[in-house]
Amino acid sequence: MSLEIQPRRFYRRAPDGSRRAATKRSQSGELDFLAPLLAGDLAWGSMNAKTISLGCLGLLCVGLLSVTFPIGLRQYRVRAQLQAIASNGGPISLSGLGDPTPVSVWPMADKVDARSEILDVTEPSERLYKKLQPYLISDAAADLHQPLSAQNEGVFEDAFQKHPQVLPALRDASHCQRYAWPSPLTPSGVMPPDQYMQVLLKEVSRLRMAGRLMLCGSRFLAAKGKVDESAMLCVDLMRLTGLQETGPTVVVYQTNVAIRQSAIDQLNAILQAEPLDPGTHAAIEQALAEHESSDAFLHALKTERAYGIASFESMGMIRSISGGLQDYLSAMTTQIDLGKTPTCDLPATRGPPLGALSQIAMTAVDACRASFERDRIRCRCLRILNAIRMHELTGEELTHDQLDLPVIATQDPYSGDPLKIKKTSGEGWRIHSVGPNPFKNAANQRNSEDLGLSP
């Protein structure tokens, strides 16, 4: 006998009160046993959704914290670094660069602002420079040991006779109290870094022109046999570069180094040939001694740091995310702390690795330090040569005691030993540093790094 399971019947009452069998299966009745299971699944799914949501939220918080915490920590450290710089009197923004004080309120004197003196003769200076341009771009301008040709001497004489006011004005500028560098402050606020750099580059171009005109005047005077006047014009040019070195950034500093080195070359050409009047020798020694004690290099680094801070801050969020400002401030502080330390005493390593932006900035600082060292060495070489001529020393074996100079004035920053002095076959002298490679010989000193003087 087969057992057939009949479907469960359901009844519903008819309007007359009787029950009628429902032929349709109760769908809900068949699923009644699933209700508890479905209810549990729904509750479990709801709990899973909440857990997943909370987990995602937690991960998001951890992710944000891992990003924002280092940024916040870097910003905290940067603020601490800036406060330390400001407490030591260093500029930390563009507003601290330039000379915001109007010239009209400076202490009164016959000659106050070197920049104003130069600006007063800008137009005749430009006309004079244009007339001397053929000489300035020729090979003769680079060879200071050869006398001027008759043709160039005629060009010089005609040019200076037509513009007689230029050289006296430039010489007056060198005897002023200070050089009023343009300030980045404007009625509408502080200039952006790029705009201020354009202002400085325009100023630098004017300085180069003034320096070249004074050097041409010195060469012209030497050609006329007025060697003492020629040397004194170079001394005035060195004084002017000293005033100009109060300008901000390493660009301004290196420009003045280049101008001063041109004056050193001209004085070397004069002193290699013959001695000068005692007063001229004394003036050369005074100018070089003042330069030795100058802190212009440190000033350049501190103002470069302020310009770098402004440049980083102009980057907005990139500055915060990259963390480059913290590295930059640390690296610049290290360079400033080293200051004028001789190369032989510098540490072998420069510190922890730097970011890309800081590395680019440090390249410019390294070039500036190299210019400073070359400038210091060649100025010391000139002091030695000037002392040799002033004391009329002629012996083959020359001791540093005979020079009557401070020990520091004869020291080679690359070795810590005295600079090398050797008399040449003629009446000249070769004075030089051993350079960064102590195994170089004297002949190799006349290379692109030229760390000495010779006939």
LOBAKOL-699979 format. One record per residue (C-alpha): residue number from 1; y, z, x. Coordinates in Angstrom, 1 decimal. Each point is the difference from the previous one (the first is absolute). Layout:
<rs>
<num->NUM	py->Y	pz->Z	px->X>;
...
</rs>
This chain:
<rs>
<num->1	py->0.0	pz->0.0	px->0.0>;
<num->2	py->3.2	pz->-1.0	px->1.4>;
<num->3	py->3.0	pz->2.3	px->0.0>;
<num->4	py->3.2	pz->-1.7	px->-0.9>;
<num->5	py->3.2	pz->1.9	px->0.6>;
<num->6	py->2.3	pz->-0.7	px->-2.9>;
<num->7	py->3.6	pz->-0.1	px->0.6>;
<num->8	py->1.8	pz->3.1	px->-1.2>;
<num->9	py->1.6	pz->-0.5	px->-3.3>;
<num->10	py->3.3	pz->1.3	px->-1.1>;
<num->11	py->1.2	pz->0.4	px->-3.5>;
<num->12	py->3.3	pz->0.0	px->-1.5>;
<num->13	py->1.0	pz->0.9	px->-3.4>;
<num->14	py->0.9	pz->-2.6	px->-2.5>;
<num->15	py->2.9	pz->0.4	px->-2.4>;
<num->16	py->-2.4	pz->1.1	px->-2.7>;
<num->17	py->-1.3	pz->2.8	px->2.2>;
<num->18	py->-3.4	pz->-1.6	px->1.0>;
<num->19	py->-1.0	pz->-0.5	px->3.6>;
<num->20	py->-0.4	pz->-3.4	px->1.4>;
<num->21	py->-1.9	pz->-0.8	px->3.2>;
<num->22	py->2.1	pz->-1.5	px->2.7>;
<num->23	py->-1.9	pz->-2.9	px->1.5>;
<num->24	py->2.3	pz->-0.1	px->3.0>;
<num->25	py->-0.8	pz->2.2	px->2.9>;
<num->26	py->2.5	pz->2.7	px->0.8>;
<num->27	py->1.5	pz->-1.1	px->3.3>;
<num->28	py->1.6	pz->3.4	px->0.5>;
<num->29	py->-3.2	pz->1.7	px->-0.9>;
<num->30	py->-1.9	pz->-1.9	px->2.7>;
<num->31	py->2.6	pz->1.1	px->2.6>;
<num->32	py->0.3	pz->3.5	px->-1.0>;
<num->33	py->-2.3	pz->1.2	px->2.8>;
<num->34	py->2.4	pz->-1.9	px->2.5>;
<num->35	py->3.1	pz->1.8	px->-1.1>;
<num->36	py->-0.4	pz->3.0	px->2.3>;
<num->37	py->-0.8	pz->-2.3	px->2.9>;
<num->38	py->3.0	pz->-2.2	px->-0.6>;
<num->39	py->2.2	pz->3.0	px->-0.4>;
<num->40	py->-1.1	pz->1.3	px->3.4>;
<num->41	py->0.5	pz->-3.4	px->1.6>;
<num->42	py->3.5	pz->-0.2	px->-1.3>;
<num->43	py->0.8	pz->3.5	px->1.2>;
<num->44	py->-1.5	pz->-0.8	px->3.4>;
<num->45	py->2.0	pz->-3.3	px->0.2>;
<num->46	py->3.2	pz->1.8	px->-0.9>;
<num->47	py->-0.7	pz->2.6	px->2.7>;
<num->48	py->-0.7	pz->-2.8	px->2.6>;
<num->49	py->3.2	pz->-1.9	px->-0.9>;
<num->50	py->2.0	pz->3.2	px->0.5>;
<num->51	py->-1.7	pz->0.7	px->3.3>;
<num->52	py->0.5	pz->-3.5	px->1.2>;
<num->53	py->3.7	pz->0.1	px->-1.0>;
<num->54	py->0.5	pz->3.3	px->1.7>;
<num->55	py->-1.8	pz->-1.3	px->3.1>;
<num->56	py->2.1	pz->-3.1	px->0.1>;
<num->57	py->3.1	pz->2.1	px->-0.4>;
<num->58	py->-1.1	pz->2.2	px->2.8>;
<num->59	py->-0.7	pz->-2.9	px->2.3>;
<num->60	py->3.4	pz->-1.4	px->-0.8>;
<num->61	py->1.6	pz->3.3	px->0.8>;
<num->62	py->-1.9	pz->0.2	px->3.3>;
<num->63	py->1.0	pz->-3.6	px->0.8>;
<num->64	py->3.6	pz->0.7	px->-0.7>;
<num->65	py->-0.1	pz->3.2	px->2.0>;
<num->66	py->-1.6	pz->-1.7	px->3.0>;
<num->67	py->2.9	pz->-2.6	px->-0.1>;
<num->68	py->2.9	pz->2.2	px->-0.9>;
<num->69	py->-0.8	pz->3.0	px->2.1>;
<num->70	py->0.1	pz->-1.8	px->3.4>;
<num->71	py->3.2	pz->-1.7	px->-1.2>;
<num->72	py->1.5	pz->3.3	px->-1.0>;
<num->73	py->-1.1	pz->1.6	px->3.3>;
<num->74	py->1.5	pz->-2.8	px->2.0>;
<num->75	py->3.3	pz->0.2	px->-1.9>;
<num->76	py->0.0	pz->3.8	px->0.6>;
<num->77	py->-0.5	pz->-0.6	px->3.7>;
<num->78	py->2.6	pz->-2.7	px->0.1>;
<num->79	py->2.6	pz->2.3	px->-1.7>;
<num->80	py->-0.8	pz->2.7	px->2.6>;
<num->81	py->0.4	pz->-2.5	px->2.8>;
<num->82	py->3.4	pz->-1.2	px->-1.4>;
<num->83	py->1.2	pz->3.5	px->-0.4>;
<num->84	py->-0.9	pz->0.8	px->3.7>;
<num->85	py->1.9	pz->-3.1	px->1.2>;
<num->86	py->3.0	pz->0.9	px->-2.1>;
<num->87	py->0.0	pz->3.6	px->1.2>;
<num->88	py->0.2	pz->-1.3	px->3.5>;
<num->89	py->3.0	pz->-2.1	px->-0.8>;
<num->90	py->-1.8	pz->-3.4	px->0.0>;
<num->91	py->0.9	pz->-2.7	px->-2.6>;
<num->92	py->-2.6	pz->-0.6	px->-2.7>;
<num->93	py->1.8	pz->-2.7	px->-2.0>;
<num->94	py->2.2	pz->-3.0	px->0.5>;
<num->95	py->3.0	pz->2.0	px->-1.2>;
<num->96	py->-0.2	pz->1.9	px->3.3>;
<num->97	py->0.4	pz->-3.1	px->2.1>;
<num->98	py->3.2	pz->-1.8	px->1.1>;
<num->99	py->3.4	pz->1.7	px->0.1>;
<num->100	py->1.1	pz->1.0	px->-3.5>;
<num->101	py->3.2	pz->1.6	px->1.3>;
<num->102	py->3.0	pz->-2.3	px->-0.4>;
<num->103	py->1.6	pz->-0.9	px->3.3>;
<num->104	py->3.4	pz->1.1	px->-1.3>;
<num->105	py->-1.0	pz->3.7	px->0.1>;
<num->106	py->-1.4	pz->-0.1	px->3.5>;
<num->107	py->1.9	pz->1.9	px->2.7>;
<num->108	py->3.0	pz->-2.1	px->0.9>;
<num->109	py->0.2	pz->-1.7	px->3.4>;
<num->110	py->1.2	pz->-3.3	px->1.4>;
<num->111	py->-3.4	pz->-1.6	px->-0.4>;
<num->112	py->-2.4	pz->1.6	px->-2.5>;
<num->113	py->-2.5	pz->-2.5	px->-1.4>;
<num->114	py->-1.6	pz->-2.5	px->2.3>;
<num->115	py->-1.2	pz->-2.1	px->-2.9>;
<num->116	py->3.5	pz->-0.4	px->-1.4>;
<num->117	py->1.2	pz->-1.2	px->3.5>;
<num->118	py->-2.8	pz->-2.6	px->0.0>;
<num->119	py->0.6	pz->-1.1	px->-3.6>;
<num->120	py->3.7	pz->-0.6	px->0.8>;
<num->121	py->-0.9	pz->-2.8	px->2.4>;
<num->122	py->-2.9	pz->-1.4	px->-1.9>;
<num->123	py->1.5	pz->-3.4	px->-0.7>;
<num->124	py->1.3	pz->-0.7	px->3.6>;
<num->125	py->-3.3	pz->1.4	px->1.3>;
<num->126	py->-2.0	pz->-2.5	px->-2.0>;
<num->127	py->2.3	pz->-2.9	px->1.2>;
<num->128	py->-0.5	pz->1.2	px->3.6>;
<num->129	py->-3.7	pz->0.3	px->-0.4>;
<num->130	py->-0.2	pz->-3.5	px->-1.4>;
<num->131	py->1.8	pz->-1.4	px->3.1>;
<num->132	py->-2.3	pz->1.8	px->2.3>;
<num->133	py->-3.1	pz->-1.0	px->-1.9>;
<num->134	py->-1.0	pz->-2.9	px->2.3>;
<num->135	py->-0.2	pz->2.5	px->2.9>;
<num->136	py->-1.7	pz->2.7	px->-1.9>;
<num->137	py->-2.9	pz->-2.3	px->-1.0>;
<num->138	py->-0.4	pz->-1.4	px->3.5>;
<num->139	py->-2.3	pz->1.2	px->2.8>;
<num->140	py->3.1	pz->1.1	px->2.0>;
<num->141	py->0.6	pz->2.9	px->-2.4>;
<num->142	py->-3.4	pz->1.5	px->1.0>;
<num->143	py->0.4	pz->-0.3	px->3.8>;
<num->144	py->2.5	pz->2.6	px->0.9>;
<num->145	py->-0.6	pz->-0.1	px->3.7>;
<num->146	py->1.4	pz->-3.6	px->0.2>;
<num->147	py->3.7	pz->-0.5	px->0.0>;
<num->148	py->1.6	pz->-1.8	px->-2.9>;
<num->149	py->0.3	pz->-3.7	px->0.4>;
<num->150	py->3.5	pz->-1.5	px->0.2>;
<num->151	py->-0.6	pz->-1.6	px->-3.5>;
<num->152	py->-0.9	pz->3.3	px->-1.6>;
<num->153	py->2.8	pz->1.8	px->1.8>;
<num->154	py->2.4	pz->-2.5	px->-1.5>;
<num->155	py->-1.5	pz->0.5	px->-3.5>;
<num->156	py->0.4	pz->3.8	px->0.4>;
<num->157	py->3.6	pz->-0.2	px->1.2>;
<num->158	py->1.0	pz->-2.3	px->-2.9>;
<num->159	py->-1.7	pz->2.1	px->-2.6>;
<num->160	py->1.4	pz->3.4	px->1.1>;
<num->161	py->3.5	pz->-1.4	px->0.4>;
<num->162	py->-0.1	pz->-1.2	px->-3.6>;
<num->163	py->-1.3	pz->3.3	px->-1.3>;
<num->164	py->1.6	pz->2.6	px->2.2>;
<num->165	py->-0.1	pz->2.9	px->-2.5>;
<num->166	py->-3.8	pz->0.1	px->-0.3>;
<num->167	py->-1.1	pz->1.7	px->3.2>;
<num->168	py->2.7	pz->2.7	px->0.0>;
<num->169	py->-0.9	pz->0.9	px->-3.6>;
<num->170	py->-3.7	pz->0.3	px->0.9>;
<num->171	py->0.9	pz->2.2	px->3.0>;
<num->172	py->2.1	pz->2.2	px->-2.2>;
<num->173	py->-2.9	pz->0.3	px->-2.4>;
<num->174	py->-2.1	pz->1.5	px->2.8>;
<num->175	py->2.5	pz->2.8	px->0.4>;
<num->176	py->0.0	pz->1.1	px->-3.6>;
<num->177	py->-1.3	pz->3.3	px->-1.3>;
<num->178	py->-2.8	pz->-1.4	px->-2.1>;
<num->179	py->-1.4	pz->-3.0	px->-1.8>;
<num->180	py->0.1	pz->0.2	px->-3.8>;
<num->181	py->-3.2	pz->-1.6	px->-1.2>;
<num->182	py->0.0	pz->-1.2	px->-3.6>;
<num->183	py->-1.3	pz->2.5	px->-2.5>;
<num->184	py->-2.7	pz->-1.0	px->-2.6>;
<num->185	py->2.0	pz->1.9	px->-2.6>;
<num->186	py->1.8	pz->-2.1	px->-2.6>;
<num->187	py->1.9	pz->0.8	px->-3.2>;
<num->188	py->-3.1	pz->-0.9	px->-2.0>;
<num->189	py->-2.3	pz->2.2	px->2.1>;
<num->190	py->-2.1	pz->-0.5	px->3.2>;
<num->191	py->-1.0	pz->-3.4	px->1.1>;
<num->192	py->-3.7	pz->-1.0	px->-0.1>;
<num->193	py->-1.6	pz->0.0	px->3.5>;
<num->194	py->-0.2	pz->-3.8	px->0.2>;
<num->195	py->3.7	pz->-0.4	px->-0.9>;
<num->196	py->1.1	pz->2.6	px->2.6>;
<num->197	py->-2.1	pz->-1.7	px->2.7>;
<num->198	py->1.9	pz->-3.2	px->-0.7>;
<num->199	py->3.2	pz->1.9	px->0.6>;
<num->200	py->-1.3	pz->1.3	px->3.3>;
<num->201	py->-1.2	pz->-3.4	px->1.1>;
<num->202	py->3.4	pz->-1.5	px->-0.6>;
<num->203	py->1.5	pz->2.8	px->2.1>;
<num->204	py->-2.5	pz->-0.5	px->2.7>;
<num->205	py->0.9	pz->-3.7	px->0.2>;
<num->206	py->3.6	pz->0.9	px->0.6>;
<num->207	py->-1.0	pz->2.4	px->2.7>;
<num->208	py->-2.0	pz->-2.7	px->1.8>;
<num->209	py->3.0	pz->-2.3	px->-0.1>;
<num->210	py->2.3	pz->2.7	px->1.4>;
<num->211	py->-2.5	pz->0.8	px->2.8>;
<num->212	py->-0.4	pz->-3.6	px->1.0>;
<num->213	py->3.8	pz->-0.6	px->0.1>;
<num->214	py->0.5	pz->3.1	px->2.3>;
<num->215	py->-2.8	pz->-1.2	px->2.3>;
<num->216	py->1.6	pz->-3.5	px->0.2>;
<num->217	py->3.3	pz->1.7	px->0.9>;
<num->218	py->-1.8	pz->2.0	px->2.7>;
<num->219	py->-1.5	pz->-3.2	px->1.5>;
<num->220	py->3.3	pz->-1.7	px->-0.1>;
<num->221	py->1.7	pz->2.9	px->1.8>;
<num->222	py->-2.7	pz->0.0	px->2.7>;
<num->223	py->0.3	pz->-3.7	px->0.5>;
<num->224	py->3.7	pz->0.6	px->0.6>;
<num->225	py->-0.8	pz->2.6	px->2.7>;
<num->226	py->1.0	pz->2.9	px->-2.2>;
<num->227	py->-3.3	pz->1.8	px->0.4>;
<num->228	py->1.3	pz->3.5	px->-0.7>;
<num->229	py->1.6	pz->-1.1	px->-3.3>;
<num->230	py->-3.2	pz->-1.9	px->-0.8>;
<num->231	py->-2.0	pz->3.2	px->0.6>;
<num->232	py->2.4	pz->2.1	px->-2.1>;
<num->233	py->-0.3	pz->-2.4	px->-2.9>;
<num->234	py->-3.8	pz->0.6	px->0.1>;
<num->235	py->0.6	pz->3.7	px->0.1>;
<num->236	py->2.1	pz->-0.4	px->-3.1>;
<num->237	py->-2.8	pz->-1.9	px->-1.7>;
<num->238	py->-2.4	pz->2.8	px->0.8>;
<num->239	py->2.4	pz->2.5	px->-1.5>;
<num->240	py->0.3	pz->-2.2	px->-3.1>;
<num->241	py->-3.8	pz->-0.1	px->-0.4>;
<num->242	py->0.0	pz->3.8	px->0.2>;
<num->243	py->2.4	pz->0.2	px->-3.0>;
<num->244	py->-2.0	pz->-2.6	px->-1.9>;
<num->245	py->-3.2	pz->1.9	px->0.5>;
<num->246	py->1.1	pz->2.5	px->-2.7>;
<num->247	py->-1.1	pz->-2.7	px->-2.5>;
<num->248	py->-3.3	pz->0.5	px->-2.0>;
<num->249	py->-3.5	pz->-1.5	px->0.5>;
<num->250	py->-1.8	pz->-1.3	px->3.0>;
<num->251	py->1.3	pz->-3.5	px->-0.6>;
<num->252	py->3.5	pz->1.2	px->0.9>;
<num->253	py->-1.3	pz->2.0	px->3.0>;
<num->254	py->-1.9	pz->-2.9	px->1.5>;
<num->255	py->2.9	pz->-2.4	px->-0.5>;
<num->256	py->2.2	pz->2.4	px->2.0>;
<num->257	py->-2.7	pz->0.3	px->2.7>;
<num->258	py->-0.1	pz->-3.8	px->0.4>;
<num->259	py->3.8	pz->-0.1	px->0.3>;
<num->260	py->0.1	pz->2.8	px->2.5>;
<num->261	py->-2.7	pz->-1.6	px->2.1>;
<num->262	py->2.1	pz->-3.1	px->0.2>;
<num->263	py->2.7	pz->2.1	px->1.5>;
<num->264	py->-2.5	pz->1.6	px->2.4>;
<num->265	py->-1.1	pz->-3.5	px->1.1>;
<num->266	py->3.7	pz->-0.9	px->0.7>;
<num->267	py->0.7	pz->3.2	px->1.9>;
<num->268	py->-3.2	pz->-0.5	px->2.0>;
<num->269	py->1.1	pz->-3.5	px->1.0>;
<num->270	py->3.3	pz->1.4	px->1.2>;
<num->271	py->-1.4	pz->3.1	px->1.8>;
<num->272	py->-2.7	pz->-2.0	px->1.8>;
<num->273	py->2.7	pz->-2.1	px->1.7>;
<num->274	py->2.6	pz->2.6	px->1.1>;
<num->275	py->1.3	pz->3.5	px->-0.4>;
<num->276	py->2.9	pz->0.7	px->-2.4>;
<num->277	py->3.0	pz->2.3	px->0.0>;
<num->278	py->-0.9	pz->3.8	px->-0.1>;
<num->279	py->1.7	pz->0.3	px->-3.4>;
<num->280	py->-2.2	pz->-2.8	px->-1.4>;
<num->281	py->-3.2	pz->1.6	px->1.4>;
<num->282	py->1.1	pz->3.3	px->-1.5>;
<num->283	py->0.6	pz->-1.6	px->-3.4>;
<num->284	py->-3.5	pz->-1.7	px->0.1>;
<num->285	py->-1.7	pz->3.3	px->0.9>;
<num->286	py->1.9	pz->1.8	px->-2.8>;
<num->287	py->-1.0	pz->-2.5	px->-2.7>;
<num->288	py->-3.7	pz->0.0	px->1.1>;
<num->289	py->-0.1	pz->3.8	px->0.2>;
<num->290	py->1.4	pz->0.2	px->-3.5>;
<num->291	py->-2.6	pz->-2.4	px->-1.2>;
<num->292	py->-2.8	pz->2.0	px->1.6>;
<num->293	py->0.9	pz->3.0	px->-2.0>;
<num->294	py->0.4	pz->-1.9	px->-3.2>;
<num->295	py->-2.2	pz->0.8	px->-3.0>;
<num->296	py->0.5	pz->-3.5	px->-1.5>;
<num->297	py->-3.7	pz->-0.7	px->0.0>;
<num->298	py->-0.8	pz->3.2	px->-2.0>;
<num->299	py->2.8	pz->-0.9	px->-2.4>;
<num->300	py->-1.5	pz->-3.5	px->-0.5>;
<num->301	py->-3.4	pz->1.5	px->-0.8>;
<num->302	py->1.5	pz->2.6	px->-2.5>;
<num->303	py->2.0	pz->-2.6	px->-1.8>;
<num->304	py->-2.9	pz->-2.5	px->0.0>;
<num->305	py->-2.1	pz->2.7	px->-1.7>;
<num->306	py->2.7	pz->0.4	px->-2.7>;
<num->307	py->0.0	pz->-3.8	px->-0.5>;
<num->308	py->-3.8	pz->0.1	px->-0.2>;
<num->309	py->0.0	pz->2.7	px->-2.6>;
<num->310	py->2.4	pz->-2.0	px->-2.2>;
<num->311	py->-2.2	pz->-3.1	px->0.4>;
<num->312	py->-3.2	pz->1.9	px->-1.0>;
<num->313	py->1.8	pz->1.5	px->-3.0>;
<num->314	py->1.2	pz->-3.4	px->-1.1>;
<num->315	py->-3.7	pz->-1.0	px->-0.5>;
<num->316	py->-0.5	pz->2.3	px->-3.0>;
<num->317	py->-3.6	pz->0.7	px->-1.0>;
<num->318	py->-1.3	pz->-1.9	px->3.0>;
<num->319	py->1.5	pz->2.7	px->2.2>;
<num->320	py->-1.7	pz->2.8	px->-2.1>;
<num->321	py->-3.4	pz->-1.6	px->-0.1>;
<num->322	py->-0.2	pz->-1.2	px->3.6>;
<num->323	py->1.1	pz->3.3	px->1.6>;
<num->324	py->1.7	pz->-2.0	px->2.7>;
<num->325	py->3.2	pz->2.2	px->0.1>;
<num->326	py->-1.9	pz->3.1	px->1.0>;
<num->327	py->-1.6	pz->-1.9	px->3.0>;
<num->328	py->3.3	pz->-1.6	px->0.9>;
<num->329	py->1.9	pz->3.3	px->0.0>;
<num->330	py->-2.7	pz->1.6	px->2.2>;
<num->331	py->0.0	pz->-2.9	px->2.4>;
<num->332	py->3.8	pz->-0.1	px->0.3>;
<num->333	py->0.2	pz->3.8	px->0.5>;
<num->334	py->-2.4	pz->-0.4	px->2.9>;
<num->335	py->2.1	pz->-2.7	px->1.5>;
<num->336	py->3.2	pz->2.0	px->-0.4>;
<num->337	py->-1.7	pz->3.1	px->1.5>;
<num->338	py->-1.0	pz->-2.0	px->3.0>;
<num->339	py->3.6	pz->-1.2	px->0.3>;
<num->340	py->1.0	pz->-1.0	px->3.5>;
<num->341	py->-3.2	pz->1.2	px->1.6>;
<num->342	py->-0.9	pz->-2.2	px->3.0>;
<num->343	py->-2.8	pz->-2.4	px->-0.6>;
<num->344	py->-2.2	pz->1.7	px->2.7>;
<num->345	py->0.1	pz->3.2	px->-2.1>;
<num->346	py->-0.7	pz->-1.5	px->-3.4>;
<num->347	py->-3.4	pz->0.8	px->-1.6>;
<num->348	py->-2.8	pz->-2.5	px->0.4>;
<num->349	py->-0.6	pz->-0.2	px->-3.7>;
<num->350	py->2.6	pz->-0.4	px->-2.8>;
<num->351	py->-1.8	pz->2.1	px->-2.7>;
<num->352	py->-2.0	pz->-0.7	px->-3.1>;
<num->353	py->-0.4	pz->-3.5	px->-1.4>;
<num->354	py->2.9	pz->-1.3	px->-2.1>;
<num->355	py->0.1	pz->-2.1	px->-3.1>;
<num->356	py->1.0	pz->-3.7	px->0.1>;
<num->357	py->3.7	pz->0.6	px->-0.9>;
<num->358	py->0.4	pz->2.8	px->2.6>;
<num->359	py->-1.7	pz->-2.1	px->2.7>;
<num->360	py->2.6	pz->-2.8	px->-0.6>;
<num->361	py->2.8	pz->2.5	px->0.2>;
<num->362	py->-1.4	pz->1.5	px->3.2>;
<num->363	py->-0.1	pz->-3.4	px->1.6>;
<num->364	py->3.8	pz->-0.2	px->-0.2>;
<num->365	py->0.3	pz->3.6	px->1.3>;
<num->366	py->-2.3	pz->-0.8	px->3.0>;
<num->367	py->2.2	pz->-3.0	px->0.8>;
<num->368	py->3.0	pz->2.2	px->-0.2>;
<num->369	py->-1.6	pz->2.5	px->2.4>;
<num->370	py->-0.8	pz->-2.8	px->2.4>;
<num->371	py->3.6	pz->-1.2	px->-0.1>;
<num->372	py->1.2	pz->3.6	px->0.6>;
<num->373	py->-2.2	pz->0.4	px->3.0>;
<num->374	py->1.0	pz->-3.3	px->1.5>;
<num->375	py->3.6	pz->0.8	px->-0.5>;
<num->376	py->-0.4	pz->3.5	px->1.6>;
<num->377	py->-1.7	pz->-1.4	px->3.0>;
<num->378	py->2.4	pz->-2.8	px->0.7>;
<num->379	py->3.0	pz->2.3	px->-0.5>;
<num->380	py->-1.5	pz->2.3	px->2.6>;
<num->381	py->-0.6	pz->-2.9	px->2.3>;
<num->382	py->3.7	pz->-0.9	px->-0.3>;
<num->383	py->1.0	pz->3.5	px->0.7>;
<num->384	py->-2.0	pz->-0.1	px->3.2>;
<num->385	py->1.5	pz->-3.4	px->1.0>;
<num->386	py->3.5	pz->1.2	px->-0.8>;
<num->387	py->-0.6	pz->3.1	px->2.2>;
<num->388	py->-1.3	pz->-2.1	px->2.8>;
<num->389	py->3.2	pz->-2.1	px->0.0>;
<num->390	py->2.3	pz->2.9	px->-0.6>;
<num->391	py->-1.4	pz->1.9	px->3.0>;
<num->392	py->-0.4	pz->-3.2	px->2.0>;
<num->393	py->-3.7	pz->0.6	px->0.8>;
<num->394	py->-1.6	pz->-2.7	px->2.0>;
<num->395	py->-3.2	pz->1.5	px->1.6>;
<num->396	py->-3.4	pz->-1.4	px->-0.6>;
<num->397	py->-1.5	pz->3.4	px->-0.7>;
<num->398	py->2.1	pz->1.5	px->-2.8>;
<num->399	py->-0.6	pz->3.5	px->-1.3>;
<num->400	py->1.0	pz->1.1	px->-3.5>;
<num->401	py->2.0	pz->2.9	px->1.5>;
<num->402	py->2.4	pz->-2.5	px->1.5>;
<num->403	py->0.9	pz->-1.3	px->-3.5>;
<num->404	py->1.6	pz->3.3	px->-1.1>;
<num->405	py->-1.4	pz->-0.4	px->-3.5>;
<num->406	py->-1.8	pz->2.4	px->-2.3>;
<num->407	py->-3.7	pz->-0.1	px->0.3>;
<num->408	py->-0.4	pz->-1.2	px->-3.6>;
<num->409	py->2.2	pz->-3.0	px->0.8>;
<num->410	py->-2.5	pz->-1.3	px->2.5>;
<num->411	py->-3.3	pz->0.8	px->-1.8>;
<num->412	py->-2.3	pz->-2.7	px->-1.2>;
<num->413	py->-1.1	pz->0.8	px->-3.6>;
<num->414	py->-3.3	pz->-1.8	px->0.5>;
<num->415	py->-1.2	pz->2.0	px->2.9>;
<num->416	py->2.2	pz->3.1	px->0.3>;
<num->417	py->0.7	pz->-1.0	px->3.6>;
<num->418	py->3.3	pz->-1.4	px->1.4>;
<num->419	py->0.7	pz->-3.6	px->-0.8>;
<num->420	py->-0.9	pz->-2.5	px->2.7>;
<num->421	py->2.8	pz->-1.1	px->2.4>;
<num->422	py->-0.3	pz->-2.8	px->2.5>;
<num->423	py->2.5	pz->-1.9	px->1.9>;
<num->424	py->-0.4	pz->-3.8	px->-0.2>;
<num->425	py->0.3	pz->-2.5	px->2.8>;
<num->426	py->3.7	pz->-0.5	px->-0.8>;
<num->427	py->2.6	pz->2.6	px->-0.9>;
<num->428	py->-1.5	pz->0.8	px->-3.4>;
<num->429	py->-2.4	pz->2.7	px->-1.3>;
<num->430	py->-3.0	pz->-0.1	px->-2.2>;
<num->431	py->-0.3	pz->3.1	px->-2.1>;
<num->432	py->-2.8	pz->0.2	px->-2.6>;
<num->433	py->-2.5	pz->2.0	px->-2.0>;
<num->434	py->-3.7	pz->-0.1	px->0.5>;
<num->435	py->-0.2	pz->-1.0	px->-3.7>;
<num->436	py->-2.8	pz->0.9	px->-2.5>;
<num->437	py->-2.6	pz->-1.4	px->2.5>;
<num->438	py->0.5	pz->1.9	px->3.3>;
<num->439	py->-2.0	pz->-2.6	px->1.9>;
<num->440	py->2.6	pz->-2.7	px->-0.5>;
<num->441	py->1.8	pz->-1.0	px->3.2>;
<num->442	py->3.7	pz->-0.5	px->0.3>;
<num->443	py->-0.1	pz->-3.8	px->-0.5>;
<num->444	py->-1.6	pz->0.5	px->-3.4>;
<num->445	py->2.9	pz->2.1	px->-1.2>;
<num->446	py->2.0	pz->-3.2	px->-0.7>;
<num->447	py->-1.9	pz->-0.7	px->-3.1>;
<num->448	py->0.8	pz->0.2	px->-3.7>;
<num->449	py->0.2	pz->3.8	px->0.2>;
<num->450	py->2.4	pz->-0.1	px->3.1>;
<num->451	py->0.0	pz->3.7	px->0.8>;
<num->452	py->2.4	pz->-0.1	px->2.9>;
<num->453	py->2.9	pz->-1.7	px->1.8>;
<num->454	py->0.0	pz->-2.5	px->2.9>;
<num->455	py->2.3	pz->-2.6	px->1.6>;
</rs>
